[in-house]
Structure formats: structure tokens, C-alpha cells
Amino acid sequence: MDEQNQKAQPKAKPVHGIIIGAKRVNLRAEGLENARVVGTVDQYEEVLVDKTKTTKDYIYVTPNSGFPGYVAKRFLAIKMV
């Protein structure tokens, strides 16, 4: 793709979500229920959502801490901006 075509394509807006339904949820290394837990995210914490990295039950997020991973979709509400 040349430079002119790159400028013509609009950038996707970032999608933000909020953790709901539990006081703290596990942040996993992969989008699997038995994947290694790499951290946690507190309830009502805002996260940046990457919809391109999703499984049936998990979605890839980056919390305010900056350390990304997968959270169960049932604990995520998409924030409308």
C-alpha cells in the first residue's frame, strides 16, 4: 500500500469498555478459561478493547495498568462515546 492510500483510509476509533459484574476479574494470557492468569482488573475500571483479538467467550483488553490480556466477555460493557 502506498503512502497516499494510507492517508485516505480513516483510522478506527478506539473502543473503550468497563469491567462489570464482579469486584475483580482475571486477565488471562490467552482467550481460554484455563489460560494462565497474568493479572486482574477491578470492577468499573476502564479498558481499551481490541475487537480483532476475540474468541467466543473472551476479548483482548488493555487496562489502565497497561498490561494487556483477555477477559471474559460477560464481565465487559462497551462504553459508548
Phi and psi in radians as a Rosetta constraint file:
Dihedral C 1 N 2 CA 2 C 2 CIRCULARHARMONIC -1.480 0.35
Dihedral N 2 CA 2 C 2 N 3 CIRCULARHARMONIC 2.963 0.35
Dihedral C 2 N 3 CA 3 C 3 CIRCULARHARMONIC -1.057 0.35
Dihedral N 3 CA 3 C 3 N 4 CIRCULARHARMONIC -0.647 0.35
Dihedral C 3 N 4 CA 4 C 4 CIRCULARHARMONIC -1.142 0.35
Dihedral N 4 CA 4 C 4 N 5 CIRCULARHARMONIC -0.734 0.35
Dihedral C 4 N 5 CA 5 C 5 CIRCULARHARMONIC -1.170 0.35
Dihedral N 5 CA 5 C 5 N 6 CIRCULARHARMONIC -0.600 0.35
Dihedral C 5 N 6 CA 6 C 6 CIRCULARHARMONIC -1.096 0.35
Dihedral N 6 CA 6 C 6 N 7 CIRCULARHARMONIC -0.682 0.35
Dihedral C 6 N 7 CA 7 C 7 CIRCULARHARMONIC -1.243 0.35
Dihedral N 7 CA 7 C 7 N 8 CIRCULARHARMONIC -0.491 0.35
Dihedral C 7 N 8 CA 8 C 8 CIRCULARHARMONIC -1.297 0.35
Dihedral N 8 CA 8 C 8 N 9 CIRCULARHARMONIC -0.452 0.35
Dihedral C 8 N 9 CA 9 C 9 CIRCULARHARMONIC -1.451 0.35
Dihedral N 9 CA 9 C 9 N 10 CIRCULARHARMONIC 2.198 0.35
Dihedral C 9 N 10 CA 10 C 10 CIRCULARHARMONIC -1.236 0.35
Dihedral N 10 CA 10 C 10 N 11 CIRCULARHARMONIC 2.522 0.35
Dihedral C 10 N 11 CA 11 C 11 CIRCULARHARMONIC -1.344 0.35
Dihedral N 11 CA 11 C 11 N 12 CIRCULARHARMONIC 2.481 0.35
Dihedral C 11 N 12 CA 12 C 12 CIRCULARHARMONIC -1.203 0.35
Dihedral N 12 CA 12 C 12 N 13 CIRCULARHARMONIC 2.405 0.35
Dihedral C 12 N 13 CA 13 C 13 CIRCULARHARMONIC -1.238 0.35
Dihedral N 13 CA 13 C 13 N 14 CIRCULARHARMONIC 2.472 0.35
Dihedral C 13 N 14 CA 14 C 14 CIRCULARHARMONIC -1.150 0.35
Dihedral N 14 CA 14 C 14 N 15 CIRCULARHARMONIC 2.533 0.35
Dihedral C 14 N 15 CA 15 C 15 CIRCULARHARMONIC -1.856 0.35
Dihedral N 15 CA 15 C 15 N 16 CIRCULARHARMONIC 2.262 0.35
Dihedral C 15 N 16 CA 16 C 16 CIRCULARHARMONIC -1.922 0.35
Dihedral N 16 CA 16 C 16 N 17 CIRCULARHARMONIC 2.568 0.35
Dihedral C 16 N 17 CA 17 C 17 CIRCULARHARMONIC -2.351 0.35
Dihedral N 17 CA 17 C 17 N 18 CIRCULARHARMONIC 2.955 0.35
Dihedral C 17 N 18 CA 18 C 18 CIRCULARHARMONIC -2.279 0.35
Dihedral N 18 CA 18 C 18 N 19 CIRCULARHARMONIC 2.372 0.35
Dihedral C 18 N 19 CA 19 C 19 CIRCULARHARMONIC -1.317 0.35
Dihedral N 19 CA 19 C 19 N 20 CIRCULARHARMONIC 2.257 0.35
Dihedral C 19 N 20 CA 20 C 20 CIRCULARHARMONIC -2.373 0.35
Dihedral N 20 CA 20 C 20 N 21 CIRCULARHARMONIC 2.927 0.35
Dihedral C 20 N 21 CA 21 C 21 CIRCULARHARMONIC 1.462 0.35
Dihedral N 21 CA 21 C 21 N 22 CIRCULARHARMONIC -0.082 0.35
Dihedral C 21 N 22 CA 22 C 22 CIRCULARHARMONIC -2.784 0.35
Dihedral N 22 CA 22 C 22 N 23 CIRCULARHARMONIC 2.640 0.35
Dihedral C 22 N 23 CA 23 C 23 CIRCULARHARMONIC -1.163 0.35
Dihedral N 23 CA 23 C 23 N 24 CIRCULARHARMONIC -0.536 0.35
Dihedral C 23 N 24 CA 24 C 24 CIRCULARHARMONIC -2.698 0.35
Dihedral N 24 CA 24 C 24 N 25 CIRCULARHARMONIC 2.400 0.35
Dihedral C 24 N 25 CA 25 C 25 CIRCULARHARMONIC -2.110 0.35
Dihedral N 25 CA 25 C 25 N 26 CIRCULARHARMONIC 2.671 0.35
Dihedral C 25 N 26 CA 26 C 26 CIRCULARHARMONIC -1.351 0.35
Dihedral N 26 CA 26 C 26 N 27 CIRCULARHARMONIC 2.468 0.35
Dihedral C 26 N 27 CA 27 C 27 CIRCULARHARMONIC -1.839 0.35
Dihedral N 27 CA 27 C 27 N 28 CIRCULARHARMONIC 2.091 0.35
Dihedral C 27 N 28 CA 28 C 28 CIRCULARHARMONIC -1.897 0.35
Dihedral N 28 CA 28 C 28 N 29 CIRCULARHARMONIC 2.708 0.35
Dihedral C 28 N 29 CA 29 C 29 CIRCULARHARMONIC -1.236 0.35
Dihedral N 29 CA 29 C 29 N 30 CIRCULARHARMONIC -0.491 0.35
Dihedral C 29 N 30 CA 30 C 30 CIRCULARHARMONIC -2.383 0.35
Dihedral N 30 CA 30 C 30 N 31 CIRCULARHARMONIC 2.902 0.35
Dihedral C 30 N 31 CA 31 C 31 CIRCULARHARMONIC -1.466 0.35
Dihedral N 31 CA 31 C 31 N 32 CIRCULARHARMONIC 0.927 0.35
Dihedral C 31 N 32 CA 32 C 32 CIRCULARHARMONIC -2.333 0.35
Dihedral N 32 CA 32 C 32 N 33 CIRCULARHARMONIC 2.545 0.35
Dihedral C 32 N 33 CA 33 C 33 CIRCULARHARMONIC -1.053 0.35
Dihedral N 33 CA 33 C 33 N 34 CIRCULARHARMONIC -0.607 0.35
Dihedral C 33 N 34 CA 34 C 34 CIRCULARHARMONIC -1.715 0.35
Dihedral N 34 CA 34 C 34 N 35 CIRCULARHARMONIC 0.225 0.35
Dihedral C 34 N 35 CA 35 C 35 CIRCULARHARMONIC -1.214 0.35
Dihedral N 35 CA 35 C 35 N 36 CIRCULARHARMONIC 2.721 0.35
Dihedral C 35 N 36 CA 36 C 36 CIRCULARHARMONIC -1.038 0.35
Dihedral N 36 CA 36 C 36 N 37 CIRCULARHARMONIC 2.339 0.35
Dihedral C 36 N 37 CA 37 C 37 CIRCULARHARMONIC -1.416 0.35
Dihedral N 37 CA 37 C 37 N 38 CIRCULARHARMONIC 2.172 0.35
Dihedral C 37 N 38 CA 38 C 38 CIRCULARHARMONIC -1.893 0.35
Dihedral N 38 CA 38 C 38 N 39 CIRCULARHARMONIC -0.057 0.35
Dihedral C 38 N 39 CA 39 C 39 CIRCULARHARMONIC 2.978 0.35
Dihedral N 39 CA 39 C 39 N 40 CIRCULARHARMONIC -3.018 0.35
Dihedral C 39 N 40 CA 40 C 40 CIRCULARHARMONIC -2.378 0.35
Dihedral N 40 CA 40 C 40 N 41 CIRCULARHARMONIC 2.800 0.35
Dihedral C 40 N 41 CA 41 C 41 CIRCULARHARMONIC -2.292 0.35
Dihedral N 41 CA 41 C 41 N 42 CIRCULARHARMONIC 2.285 0.35
Dihedral C 41 N 42 CA 42 C 42 CIRCULARHARMONIC -1.362 0.35
Dihedral N 42 CA 42 C 42 N 43 CIRCULARHARMONIC 2.678 0.35
Dihedral C 42 N 43 CA 43 C 43 CIRCULARHARMONIC -0.990 0.35
Dihedral N 43 CA 43 C 43 N 44 CIRCULARHARMONIC 2.463 0.35
Dihedral C 43 N 44 CA 44 C 44 CIRCULARHARMONIC 1.251 0.35
Dihedral N 44 CA 44 C 44 N 45 CIRCULARHARMONIC 0.071 0.35
Dihedral C 44 N 45 CA 45 C 45 CIRCULARHARMONIC -1.304 0.35
Dihedral N 45 CA 45 C 45 N 46 CIRCULARHARMONIC 2.397 0.35
Dihedral C 45 N 46 CA 46 C 46 CIRCULARHARMONIC -1.445 0.35
Dihedral N 46 CA 46 C 46 N 47 CIRCULARHARMONIC 2.457 0.35
Dihedral C 46 N 47 CA 47 C 47 CIRCULARHARMONIC -2.292 0.35
Dihedral N 47 CA 47 C 47 N 48 CIRCULARHARMONIC 2.696 0.35
Dihedral C 47 N 48 CA 48 C 48 CIRCULARHARMONIC -1.617 0.35
Dihedral N 48 CA 48 C 48 N 49 CIRCULARHARMONIC 2.240 0.35
Dihedral C 48 N 49 CA 49 C 49 CIRCULARHARMONIC -1.776 0.35
Dihedral N 49 CA 49 C 49 N 50 CIRCULARHARMONIC 2.350 0.35
Dihedral C 49 N 50 CA 50 C 50 CIRCULARHARMONIC -1.951 0.35
Dihedral N 50 CA 50 C 50 N 51 CIRCULARHARMONIC 1.693 0.35
Dihedral C 50 N 51 CA 51 C 51 CIRCULARHARMONIC -1.226 0.35
Dihedral N 51 CA 51 C 51 N 52 CIRCULARHARMONIC -0.198 0.35
Dihedral C 51 N 52 CA 52 C 52 CIRCULARHARMONIC -1.376 0.35
Dihedral N 52 CA 52 C 52 N 53 CIRCULARHARMONIC -0.294 0.35
Dihedral C 52 N 53 CA 53 C 53 CIRCULARHARMONIC -2.002 0.35
Dihedral N 53 CA 53 C 53 N 54 CIRCULARHARMONIC 1.488 0.35
Dihedral C 53 N 54 CA 54 C 54 CIRCULARHARMONIC -2.429 0.35
Dihedral N 54 CA 54 C 54 N 55 CIRCULARHARMONIC 2.650 0.35
Dihedral C 54 N 55 CA 55 C 55 CIRCULARHARMONIC -2.098 0.35
Dihedral N 55 CA 55 C 55 N 56 CIRCULARHARMONIC -3.051 0.35
Dihedral C 55 N 56 CA 56 C 56 CIRCULARHARMONIC -0.991 0.35
Dihedral N 56 CA 56 C 56 N 57 CIRCULARHARMONIC -0.733 0.35
Dihedral C 56 N 57 CA 57 C 57 CIRCULARHARMONIC -2.017 0.35
Dihedral N 57 CA 57 C 57 N 58 CIRCULARHARMONIC -0.139 0.35
Dihedral C 57 N 58 CA 58 C 58 CIRCULARHARMONIC -2.246 0.35
Dihedral N 58 CA 58 C 58 N 59 CIRCULARHARMONIC 2.677 0.35
Dihedral C 58 N 59 CA 59 C 59 CIRCULARHARMONIC -2.398 0.35
Dihedral N 59 CA 59 C 59 N 60 CIRCULARHARMONIC 2.525 0.35
Dihedral C 59 N 60 CA 60 C 60 CIRCULARHARMONIC -1.439 0.35
Dihedral N 60 CA 60 C 60 N 61 CIRCULARHARMONIC 2.254 0.35
Dihedral C 60 N 61 CA 61 C 61 CIRCULARHARMONIC -2.372 0.35
Dihedral N 61 CA 61 C 61 N 62 CIRCULARHARMONIC 2.792 0.35
Dihedral C 61 N 62 CA 62 C 62 CIRCULARHARMONIC -2.169 0.35
Dihedral N 62 CA 62 C 62 N 63 CIRCULARHARMONIC 1.914 0.35
Dihedral C 62 N 63 CA 63 C 63 CIRCULARHARMONIC -1.319 0.35
Dihedral N 63 CA 63 C 63 N 64 CIRCULARHARMONIC 3.070 0.35
Dihedral C 63 N 64 CA 64 C 64 CIRCULARHARMONIC -1.001 0.35
Dihedral N 64 CA 64 C 64 N 65 CIRCULARHARMONIC -0.474 0.35
Dihedral C 64 N 65 CA 65 C 65 CIRCULARHARMONIC -1.149 0.35
Dihedral N 65 CA 65 C 65 N 66 CIRCULARHARMONIC -0.350 0.35
Dihedral C 65 N 66 CA 66 C 66 CIRCULARHARMONIC 1.562 0.35
Dihedral N 66 CA 66 C 66 N 67 CIRCULARHARMONIC -0.147 0.35
Dihedral C 66 N 67 CA 67 C 67 CIRCULARHARMONIC -1.625 0.35
Dihedral N 67 CA 67 C 67 N 68 CIRCULARHARMONIC 1.899 0.35
Dihedral C 67 N 68 CA 68 C 68 CIRCULARHARMONIC -1.394 0.35
Dihedral N 68 CA 68 C 68 N 69 CIRCULARHARMONIC 2.829 0.35
Dihedral C 68 N 69 CA 69 C 69 CIRCULARHARMONIC 3.099 0.35
Dihedral N 69 CA 69 C 69 N 70 CIRCULARHARMONIC -3.011 0.35
Dihedral C 69 N 70 CA 70 C 70 CIRCULARHARMONIC -1.776 0.35
Dihedral N 70 CA 70 C 70 N 71 CIRCULARHARMONIC 2.426 0.35
Dihedral C 70 N 71 CA 71 C 71 CIRCULARHARMONIC -2.156 0.35
Dihedral N 71 CA 71 C 71 N 72 CIRCULARHARMONIC 2.683 0.35
Dihedral C 71 N 72 CA 72 C 72 CIRCULARHARMONIC -1.140 0.35
Dihedral N 72 CA 72 C 72 N 73 CIRCULARHARMONIC 2.319 0.35
Dihedral C 72 N 73 CA 73 C 73 CIRCULARHARMONIC -1.008 0.35
Dihedral N 73 CA 73 C 73 N 74 CIRCULARHARMONIC -0.543 0.35
Dihedral C 73 N 74 CA 74 C 74 CIRCULARHARMONIC -1.130 0.35
Dihedral N 74 CA 74 C 74 N 75 CIRCULARHARMONIC -0.256 0.35
Dihedral C 74 N 75 CA 75 C 75 CIRCULARHARMONIC -1.805 0.35
Dihedral N 75 CA 75 C 75 N 76 CIRCULARHARMONIC 0.218 0.35
Dihedral C 75 N 76 CA 76 C 76 CIRCULARHARMONIC -2.153 0.35
Dihedral N 76 CA 76 C 76 N 77 CIRCULARHARMONIC 2.272 0.35
Dihedral C 76 N 77 CA 77 C 77 CIRCULARHARMONIC -1.973 0.35
Dihedral N 77 CA 77 C 77 N 78 CIRCULARHARMONIC 2.249 0.35
Dihedral C 77 N 78 CA 78 C 78 CIRCULARHARMONIC -1.304 0.35
Dihedral N 78 CA 78 C 78 N 79 CIRCULARHARMONIC 2.290 0.35
Dihedral C 78 N 79 CA 79 C 79 CIRCULARHARMONIC -1.578 0.35
Dihedral N 79 CA 79 C 79 N 80 CIRCULARHARMONIC 2.151 0.35
Dihedral C 79 N 80 CA 80 C 80 CIRCULARHARMONIC -1.500 0.35
Dihedral N 80 CA 80 C 80 N 81 CIRCULARHARMONIC 2.157 0.35
